[in-house]
Amino acid sequence: MKISIPTRSGQEGILEYADRLSELYATTYDAEKRKKMGQVFTPGGVSRFMANLFEIRHDTIRILDPGAGTGVLTAAFCERILNINKIVNLTMDVYEGDSNVLPFLKMVLESCKMELERMGHKVEYNIYNQDFILDNVMYFKKSGLLWNVKNRILYDFIISNPPYYKLNKDSPQSIAMAELISGQPNIYILFMALSASMAKPDGEMVFITPRSFCSGLYYKKFRKWFLNNVQITDIHIFESRTEIFDKDEVLQENIIIKANNTNDIGKSRCEKLSISTSKNKDFNELKRLEVLRSDIICNKNGELFIRIPALPIDVDILHAIDKLPNTLKDLGLRISTGPVVPFRARQYLLPELTEKPNSVPLLWMHNMQDMEVAWHLKRNKKESAIQVCGKTTQLLLPVNNYVLLKRFTSKEQKRRLHASVLLESEFPYETVGIENHVNYIHKSRGNLSIHETYGIAAILNTTIVDNFFRSLNGNTQVNATDIRSLPFPTIEDVRKIGKLVYESKTYQNGHDLDNIVAAVIGIDAEIIENLNNGGTN
């Protein structure tokens, strides 16, 4: 498809022009094809915010945009140059793998060049229609034919909205950067790591990416590499998950991060970093919070996580929960994923419980109602039973006392953690099926007591722990890895909490449980009060 690309009007700014071409391209070319390429264009306002994070000190500048699209991020940087009070010598290197977008990109960069040169700046640009990863992997490996060439290019600034899509482990890109891969790789982390490898020793980089790399098993190796090679100085989060990329379905919570290349042993790390929050891409009611690096970069049990508190109350809660002495493993507990994957076990699933063939309840997320399991509840024509036979032996669990935890929440839900109690004494079957979207917590040896079961569920259902978890996890999936890292009190305190909850019948989620749990584990009542007031005190 070939379309006529409009030129920039006389009164139109270069960023406004780039933004207009992004919208034209997005509405003209097939959305499914763009989705497969992970192509989501950055809105102009977001691009401007990202460009304004850079500290421009030099008058000779080289900038890299490794997934340029129509060039809106580069245009935002050029707009920034137009607003500083000095003349610069600017070189722009941009990579774009989609040949269809190249004419749009060239029009934008030509407009940037003309406007900057009109103001006295010296400008050149290079467009590379190549695979960014494969074309530059020698920077990451620090080896290859070009690595020892003295005039290899390093960058003062890198600005990037990398593509987002899952890679096959056997893809050339995954193989090229295999040391970062754990489980199912996603191309955006490879862009981030390679970009960081191409920055000058004092180079700055700004990315807008999903928040998923901050936690979880799949990003474990990347986090370790990234945090050893760059220093994050700024993080921006959006309160709205849906208003950043207008017409694209973006399930992940997106963040903007600024980082400096610290691949210099002699360079000291700042003790604090800045976290900002806005409701949407217009950056209205911008809030800022300065926090200790040690509160954000968390190293527990050999695992590195990036936590993002948005308010002072979030930091208070991090401090309070961090003091708890144990994890599930320390308490002799395990978290596992429900073994019944419906599409694999389809022939054994039944709409109703039957005696012939013998069947037992199949528990889904909708069976978890507050802290109780409503095993008889039906929803959306989902099968409510699973057949008991030799083929399902490995899929069924012996009925014990379990804490069930939803693995997913919808984007609209405020809470991340939803735990329910399955009691052996109240379940009239010897085995049970647990569907794959439900995690269950159980004892490594033996069976949880009733008070232990209620204690664990109550802790997970508090607003305090949900707040702590949301600082750690920014997507709709509740990873077992993240739950394994959660701090827990002593088993004695777990039992005390469980006894109080069980005897008082306080089964609702949220603030009622906060008071019980906080009193037992010693969290300051002022923190609870502040949390109940929305963290405004």
C-alpha positions as CSV (number, residue, x, y, z in Angstrom):
1,M,0.0,0.0,0.0
2,K,1.3,3.4,-0.9
3,I,-0.2,6.6,0.5
4,S,0.5,10.2,0.0
5,I,2.5,11.6,3.0
6,P,1.5,15.2,3.8
7,T,4.3,17.8,4.3
8,R,4.6,19.9,7.5
9,S,2.5,23.0,7.5
10,G,4.2,26.3,8.2
11,Q,2.8,26.7,11.7
12,E,3.2,23.1,12.7
13,G,5.9,22.1,15.2
14,I,8.1,19.2,14.4
15,L,6.8,17.0,17.2
16,E,3.2,17.9,16.3
17,Y,4.0,16.8,12.7
18,A,5.6,13.5,13.8
19,D,2.6,12.8,16.0
20,R,0.2,13.5,13.1
21,L,2.1,11.1,10.8
22,S,2.1,8.4,13.6
23,E,-1.7,8.7,13.7
24,L,-2.0,8.6,9.9
25,Y,0.2,5.5,9.7
26,A,-1.6,3.7,12.5
27,T,-5.0,4.3,10.9
28,T,-3.8,3.4,7.4
29,Y,-1.8,0.2,7.9
30,D,-3.1,-3.1,9.2
31,A,-3.4,-3.1,13.0
32,E,-2.8,-6.9,13.3
33,K,0.5,-6.7,11.4
34,R,1.6,-3.8,13.6
35,K,0.7,-5.8,16.7
36,K,2.8,-8.8,15.5
37,M,5.8,-6.4,15.2
38,G,5.1,-5.0,18.6
39,Q,4.6,-1.6,17.0
40,V,2.9,1.0,19.3
41,F,3.6,4.6,18.6
42,T,4.5,7.0,21.5
43,P,2.0,9.9,21.9
44,G,3.5,13.3,21.4
45,G,3.0,14.5,25.0
46,V,4.7,11.3,26.4
47,S,7.6,11.8,23.9
48,R,8.1,15.4,25.1
49,F,8.1,14.3,28.8
50,M,10.7,11.7,28.0
51,A,13.0,14.1,26.0
52,N,12.8,16.6,28.9
53,L,14.3,14.1,31.3
54,F,17.7,14.4,29.6
55,E,20.4,16.7,30.9
56,I,22.0,18.3,27.8
57,R,25.4,19.7,28.7
58,H,27.5,19.1,25.6
59,D,27.4,20.9,22.3
60,T,28.3,17.8,20.2
61,I,25.6,15.2,20.6
62,R,24.9,11.8,19.2
63,I,21.5,10.3,19.9
64,L,20.1,6.8,19.2
65,D,16.5,5.8,18.6
66,P,16.5,2.0,18.2
67,G,12.9,1.5,17.3
68,A,12.0,4.8,15.6
69,G,8.6,4.3,14.0
70,T,7.7,7.7,12.5
71,G,10.4,9.4,14.5
72,V,8.2,11.0,17.2
73,L,10.7,10.4,20.0
74,T,13.6,11.8,18.0
75,A,11.4,14.8,17.0
76,A,10.7,15.4,20.7
77,F,14.4,15.4,21.4
78,C,15.0,17.9,18.5
79,E,12.2,20.1,19.9
80,R,14.1,20.0,23.2
81,I,17.3,21.2,21.4
82,L,15.3,24.1,19.9
83,N,14.5,25.2,23.4
84,I,18.0,25.3,24.8
85,N,20.1,28.4,24.6
86,K,23.1,27.1,22.7
87,I,24.1,25.8,19.2
88,V,24.8,22.1,19.0
89,N,26.3,19.7,16.5
90,L,23.7,16.8,16.4
91,T,23.8,13.4,14.8
92,M,20.7,11.2,14.9
93,D,20.9,7.4,14.3
94,V,17.6,5.7,14.1
95,Y,16.7,2.0,13.5
96,E,13.4,0.9,12.0
97,G,12.6,-2.6,10.8
98,D,9.3,-1.8,9.1
99,S,10.0,-0.7,5.5
100,N,6.4,0.7,5.2
101,V,7.1,3.3,7.9
102,L,10.4,4.5,6.4
103,P,9.0,7.2,4.1
104,F,7.1,8.7,7.2
105,L,10.3,8.5,9.3
106,K,12.4,10.2,6.6
107,M,9.8,13.1,6.2
108,V,10.0,13.7,10.0
109,L,13.8,13.6,10.2
110,E,14.1,15.9,7.2
111,S,11.7,18.4,9.0
112,C,13.9,18.1,12.1
113,K,17.0,18.8,10.2
114,M,15.6,21.8,8.3
115,E,14.1,23.4,11.5
116,L,17.3,22.9,13.5
117,E,19.6,24.1,10.7
118,R,17.3,27.2,10.3
119,M,18.2,28.0,13.9
120,G,21.9,27.6,13.3
121,H,22.5,24.0,14.5
122,K,24.5,21.4,12.5
123,V,22.5,18.3,11.9
124,E,22.8,14.9,10.2
125,Y,20.8,11.7,10.5
126,N,21.2,8.1,9.5
127,I,18.3,5.7,9.0
128,Y,19.0,2.0,9.4
129,N,16.4,-0.4,8.0
130,Q,18.0,-3.3,9.8
131,D,17.4,-5.6,12.7
132,F,18.7,-3.5,15.7
133,I,19.6,-6.6,17.8
134,L,21.5,-8.6,15.2
135,D,23.2,-5.5,13.7
136,N,24.6,-4.4,17.0
137,V,25.0,-7.5,19.2
138,M,28.8,-7.1,19.2
139,Y,28.3,-4.1,21.6
140,F,26.6,-6.5,24.1
141,K,29.0,-9.3,23.6
142,K,32.0,-7.0,23.5
143,S,33.4,-9.1,20.7
144,G,33.2,-9.5,16.9
145,L,34.9,-8.0,13.9
146,L,34.0,-4.4,14.7
147,W,34.4,-4.5,18.5
148,N,38.1,-3.6,18.6
149,V,37.8,-0.8,16.0
150,K,38.7,2.4,17.9
151,N,36.0,4.5,16.1
152,R,33.0,2.4,17.1
153,I,30.0,4.6,17.8
154,L,28.8,5.2,21.4
155,Y,25.9,7.5,22.3
156,D,25.3,10.5,24.5
157,F,21.6,9.9,24.6
158,I,19.3,7.0,23.8
159,I,15.5,7.4,23.7
160,S,13.4,4.4,23.1
161,N,9.9,2.8,22.9
162,P,11.1,-0.7,22.1
163,P,8.8,-3.2,20.4
164,Y,6.9,-5.6,22.7
165,Y,6.3,-9.2,21.7
166,K,7.4,-12.7,22.8
167,L,10.3,-14.3,21.1
168,N,11.0,-17.9,20.4
169,K,13.9,-19.2,22.5
170,D,15.5,-20.4,19.3
171,S,15.2,-17.0,17.5
172,P,18.5,-15.4,16.3
173,Q,17.9,-12.5,18.7
174,S,17.4,-14.8,21.7
175,I,20.5,-16.9,20.8
176,A,22.5,-13.7,20.4
177,M,21.7,-12.5,23.9
178,A,21.1,-15.8,25.5
179,E,22.6,-14.8,28.9
180,L,19.6,-12.6,29.5
181,I,17.0,-15.2,28.7
182,S,14.9,-17.0,31.4
183,G,11.8,-18.9,30.2
184,Q,9.8,-17.0,27.5
185,P,11.8,-14.0,26.3
186,N,10.4,-10.7,25.2
187,I,12.2,-8.6,22.7
188,Y,11.8,-5.3,24.6
189,I,14.4,-6.3,27.3
190,L,16.9,-7.2,24.6
191,F,16.4,-3.7,23.2
192,M,17.0,-2.2,26.6
193,A,20.1,-4.2,27.3
194,L,21.7,-3.6,23.9
195,S,20.9,0.1,24.1
196,A,22.6,0.4,27.5
197,S,25.6,-1.4,26.0
198,M,25.8,1.3,23.3
199,A,25.8,4.3,25.7
200,K,28.9,6.3,26.5
201,P,30.3,5.9,30.0
202,D,28.3,9.0,31.1
203,G,25.5,8.4,28.6
204,E,21.8,8.8,29.5
205,M,18.9,6.6,28.3
206,V,15.1,7.0,28.6
207,F,12.8,4.1,27.9
208,I,9.0,3.7,27.9
209,T,8.3,0.0,28.5
210,P,6.0,-2.4,30.2
211,R,6.7,-2.7,33.9
212,S,6.9,-6.5,33.8
213,F,10.7,-6.6,33.9
214,C,10.7,-5.2,37.4
215,S,9.7,-8.6,38.9
216,G,9.0,-12.2,37.9
217,L,11.1,-15.2,37.0
218,Y,11.3,-14.6,33.3
219,Y,13.2,-11.3,33.8
220,K,15.5,-12.4,36.6
221,K,18.7,-12.6,34.5
222,F,17.9,-9.3,32.7
223,R,17.3,-7.4,36.0
224,K,20.6,-8.6,37.4
225,W,22.5,-7.5,34.2
226,F,20.6,-4.2,33.9
227,L,21.0,-3.1,37.5
228,N,24.7,-4.0,37.4
229,N,25.3,-1.9,34.3
230,V,23.0,1.1,34.7
231,Q,21.8,3.4,37.4
232,I,18.1,4.2,37.4
233,T,17.6,7.9,38.3
234,D,14.0,8.5,37.5
235,I,10.8,6.4,37.2
236,H,7.5,7.7,36.0
237,I,4.2,5.7,36.4
238,F,0.7,6.4,35.0
239,E,-2.3,6.0,37.2
240,S,-4.4,5.0,34.1
241,R,-3.4,1.8,32.4
242,T,-5.5,2.4,29.3
243,E,-5.1,6.1,28.3
244,I,-1.4,6.1,27.3
245,F,-1.6,4.3,23.9
246,D,-5.0,5.4,22.6
247,K,-6.1,2.8,20.1
248,D,-3.8,0.0,20.9
249,E,-4.7,-2.8,23.4
250,V,-1.9,-2.5,26.0
251,L,-2.5,-5.0,28.8
252,Q,0.7,-4.1,30.6
253,E,1.2,-1.2,32.9
254,N,3.8,1.1,31.3
255,I,6.5,3.1,32.9
256,I,9.1,5.6,31.8
257,I,12.6,5.1,33.3
258,K,15.7,7.2,32.9
259,A,19.0,5.6,33.6
260,N,22.7,6.5,33.4
261,N,25.4,4.2,32.1
262,T,27.4,3.3,35.2
263,N,29.7,0.8,33.5
264,D,32.5,2.6,35.3
265,I,33.8,1.1,38.5
266,G,35.0,4.5,39.8
267,K,31.6,6.1,39.5
268,S,29.6,6.5,42.6
269,R,25.9,5.7,42.8
270,C,23.3,8.3,44.0
271,E,21.6,7.4,47.2
272,K,18.2,8.6,46.0
273,L,16.0,8.5,42.9
274,S,12.9,10.3,41.8
275,I,9.5,8.7,41.2
276,S,6.8,10.8,39.5
277,T,3.1,9.9,38.9
278,S,0.5,11.3,36.5
279,K,-3.1,10.3,35.9
280,N,-2.6,10.0,32.1
281,K,-0.5,11.0,29.1
282,D,-1.3,14.7,29.6
283,F,0.8,14.7,32.8
284,N,-1.8,16.7,34.7
285,E,-1.5,16.8,38.5
286,L,2.1,15.5,38.3
287,K,3.3,14.2,41.7
288,R,6.9,13.6,42.6
289,L,8.5,11.5,45.3
290,E,12.2,11.2,46.2
291,V,13.1,7.8,47.6
292,L,16.1,5.9,48.8
293,R,17.6,3.6,46.2
294,S,17.6,0.8,48.8
295,D,13.8,1.1,49.0
296,I,13.5,0.6,45.2
297,I,16.2,-1.8,44.3
298,C,15.4,-4.8,46.6
299,N,17.7,-7.7,47.0
300,K,16.1,-10.6,49.0
301,N,17.2,-14.2,49.1
302,G,19.4,-13.7,46.1
303,E,16.5,-12.2,44.0
304,L,16.7,-8.6,42.7
305,F,13.4,-6.7,42.3
306,I,12.5,-3.1,41.3
307,R,9.7,-1.7,43.5
308,I,7.8,1.5,42.6
309,P,6.0,3.2,45.5
310,A,3.9,6.1,44.3
311,L,3.1,7.9,47.6
312,P,4.9,8.4,51.0
313,I,2.4,5.9,52.6
314,D,3.7,3.3,50.1
315,V,7.2,3.8,51.4
316,D,6.0,3.5,55.0
317,I,4.4,0.2,54.1
318,L,7.5,-1.1,52.4
319,H,9.5,-0.4,55.5
320,A,6.9,-2.0,57.8
321,I,6.5,-5.2,55.7
322,D,10.2,-5.5,55.0
323,K,10.7,-6.0,58.8
324,L,8.8,-9.2,58.8
325,P,11.3,-12.1,59.3
326,N,10.1,-14.9,57.0
327,T,9.0,-16.1,53.6
328,L,6.7,-18.9,52.7
329,K,9.7,-21.2,52.4
330,D,10.9,-20.2,55.9
331,L,7.5,-21.2,57.3
332,G,7.7,-24.6,55.6
333,L,5.1,-23.6,53.0
334,R,5.0,-23.8,49.2
335,I,3.0,-22.1,46.5
336,S,2.0,-24.1,43.4
337,T,-0.1,-23.6,40.4
338,G,-3.4,-25.4,39.9
339,P,-2.6,-28.5,37.7
340,V,-5.8,-28.6,35.6
341,V,-5.2,-26.8,32.2
342,P,-8.7,-26.9,30.7
343,F,-7.8,-27.2,27.0
344,R,-5.5,-30.2,27.8
345,A,-8.0,-32.0,30.0
346,R,-11.1,-31.1,28.0
347,Q,-12.3,-34.7,27.6
348,Y,-12.4,-35.2,31.4
349,L,-14.2,-32.0,32.3
350,L,-17.9,-32.2,33.1
351,P,-20.6,-29.5,33.3
352,E,-22.1,-31.0,36.5
353,L,-20.9,-33.3,39.3
354,T,-21.8,-36.9,38.5
355,E,-21.5,-40.3,40.3
356,K,-21.1,-42.3,37.1
357,P,-18.5,-41.5,36.0
358,N,-17.2,-40.4,39.4
359,S,-16.3,-36.8,39.5
360,V,-15.1,-34.1,42.0
361,P,-15.5,-30.2,41.9
362,L,-13.2,-28.2,39.7
363,L,-12.3,-24.9,41.3
364,W,-11.9,-21.7,39.2
365,M,-11.1,-18.2,40.1
366,H,-14.9,-17.4,40.3
367,N,-15.3,-20.0,43.0
368,M,-13.2,-17.7,45.3
369,Q,-15.7,-15.4,47.1
370,D,-14.0,-13.1,49.6
371,M,-12.2,-15.5,51.9
372,E,-14.4,-18.5,51.3
373,V,-14.6,-21.1,48.5
374,A,-18.0,-21.4,46.9
375,W,-17.2,-24.7,45.1
376,H,-20.8,-25.1,43.8
377,L,-20.9,-21.7,42.1
378,K,-21.1,-21.8,38.3
379,R,-20.2,-19.0,35.9
380,N,-19.8,-18.5,32.1
381,K,-20.7,-22.1,31.3
382,K,-17.4,-23.2,32.7
383,E,-17.2,-26.9,33.6
384,S,-17.8,-27.3,37.4
385,A,-16.4,-30.9,37.7
386,I,-13.6,-33.2,36.6
387,Q,-13.7,-36.9,36.2
388,V,-11.9,-39.2,38.6
389,C,-10.0,-41.8,36.7
390,G,-6.5,-43.1,36.0
391,K,-5.9,-40.3,33.4
392,T,-6.6,-37.6,35.9
393,T,-4.7,-38.9,38.9
394,Q,-1.9,-36.5,38.4
395,L,-4.3,-33.6,38.0
396,L,-6.2,-34.1,41.2
397,L,-5.1,-32.9,44.7
398,P,-5.9,-34.6,48.0
399,V,-8.3,-32.5,49.9
400,N,-6.4,-30.7,52.7
401,N,-6.5,-27.2,54.1
402,Y,-5.3,-24.9,51.3
403,V,-5.1,-21.1,50.7
404,L,-6.2,-20.4,47.2
405,L,-4.9,-17.3,45.4
406,K,-6.1,-15.8,42.1
407,R,-3.4,-15.7,39.5
408,F,-5.0,-12.9,37.5
409,T,-7.0,-9.8,38.2
410,S,-8.8,-7.6,35.7
411,K,-7.4,-4.2,34.7
412,E,-10.4,-2.5,36.4
413,Q,-9.9,-4.2,39.9
414,K,-8.1,-2.1,42.5
415,R,-6.8,-5.2,44.4
416,R,-4.1,-7.5,43.1
417,L,-4.3,-10.2,45.8
418,H,-7.4,-12.3,46.4
419,A,-7.0,-15.3,48.8
420,S,-9.6,-17.8,49.9
421,V,-9.6,-20.7,52.3
422,L,-10.4,-24.3,51.3
423,L,-11.0,-26.4,54.5
424,E,-10.8,-30.1,54.5
425,S,-13.6,-30.3,57.2
426,E,-16.0,-28.4,55.0
427,F,-15.3,-30.1,51.6
428,P,-17.2,-33.4,51.2
429,Y,-14.8,-35.0,48.7
430,E,-11.4,-36.8,49.0
431,T,-9.8,-35.1,46.0
432,V,-10.3,-31.8,44.2
433,G,-9.4,-30.2,40.8
434,I,-7.8,-26.7,40.8
435,E,-7.7,-24.9,37.6
436,N,-4.5,-23.4,36.2
437,H,-5.5,-19.7,36.9
438,V,-5.5,-20.4,40.6
439,N,-2.4,-20.8,42.8
440,Y,-2.6,-22.8,46.1
441,I,-0.5,-22.5,49.2
442,H,0.2,-25.7,51.2
443,K,2.6,-27.2,53.6
444,S,5.7,-29.0,52.3
445,R,5.0,-31.7,54.8
446,G,1.8,-32.3,56.6
447,N,-1.3,-30.2,56.5
448,L,-2.0,-26.5,57.4
449,S,-4.0,-26.1,60.6
450,I,-7.2,-24.1,60.3
451,H,-5.7,-21.1,62.1
452,E,-2.6,-21.2,59.8
453,T,-4.8,-21.3,56.8
454,Y,-6.9,-18.4,57.9
455,G,-3.8,-16.5,59.0
456,I,-2.1,-16.7,55.6
457,A,-5.3,-15.8,53.7
458,A,-6.0,-12.9,56.0
459,I,-2.5,-11.5,55.6
460,L,-2.7,-11.7,51.8
461,N,-6.1,-10.1,51.8
462,T,-5.1,-7.0,53.8
463,T,-4.9,-3.6,52.1
464,I,-1.4,-3.3,53.6
465,V,0.1,-6.4,51.9
466,D,-1.9,-5.6,48.7
467,N,-0.3,-2.2,48.6
468,F,3.2,-3.7,49.2
469,F,2.6,-6.2,46.4
470,R,1.4,-3.4,44.0
471,S,4.7,-1.6,44.5
472,L,6.4,-4.8,43.4
473,N,4.1,-6.0,40.7
474,G,2.6,-3.8,38.0
475,N,0.6,-6.2,35.8
476,T,-2.6,-8.2,36.2
477,Q,-0.8,-11.5,36.8
478,V,0.1,-12.6,40.3
479,N,3.4,-14.5,39.9
480,A,4.2,-17.3,42.3
481,T,7.8,-16.0,42.3
482,D,6.6,-12.7,43.7
483,I,4.5,-14.4,46.4
484,R,7.5,-16.5,47.4
485,S,9.5,-13.3,48.0
486,L,6.8,-11.7,50.1
487,P,7.8,-11.2,53.8
488,F,5.7,-13.0,56.3
489,P,5.5,-12.9,60.1
490,T,6.5,-15.8,62.4
491,I,4.3,-18.9,62.3
492,E,3.1,-18.1,65.8
493,D,1.9,-14.7,64.6
494,V,0.3,-16.3,61.6
495,R,-1.7,-18.6,63.9
496,K,-2.7,-15.6,66.2
497,I,-4.0,-13.7,63.2
498,G,-5.8,-16.8,61.9
499,K,-7.5,-17.5,65.3
500,L,-8.7,-13.9,65.6
501,V,-10.1,-13.9,62.0
502,Y,-11.7,-17.3,62.3
503,E,-13.3,-16.6,65.6
504,S,-14.5,-13.1,64.7
505,K,-15.7,-14.2,61.3
506,T,-13.9,-11.2,59.7
507,Y,-13.8,-12.6,56.2
508,Q,-14.1,-9.5,54.1
509,N,-11.0,-8.2,52.3
510,G,-9.3,-4.9,53.1
511,H,-9.3,-2.5,56.0
512,D,-11.1,-4.7,58.6
513,L,-8.3,-7.3,58.3
514,D,-5.7,-4.5,58.4
515,N,-6.4,-3.7,62.0
516,I,-6.2,-7.3,63.1
517,V,-3.0,-8.1,61.2
518,A,-1.3,-4.8,62.2
519,A,-2.1,-5.3,65.9
520,V,-0.5,-8.7,65.9
521,I,2.7,-7.9,63.8
522,G,3.2,-4.4,65.3
523,I,2.5,-2.1,62.4
524,D,2.0,1.5,63.6
525,A,-1.7,2.4,63.8
526,E,-0.9,5.7,62.1
527,I,0.1,3.9,59.0
528,I,-3.2,2.1,58.9
529,E,-5.1,5.3,59.5
530,N,-3.2,7.0,56.7
531,L,-3.8,4.1,54.4
532,N,-7.5,4.2,55.2
533,N,-7.5,7.9,54.3
534,G,-5.9,7.2,50.9
535,G,-2.4,8.0,51.9
536,T,-3.1,11.7,52.0
537,N,-1.8,12.4,55.5
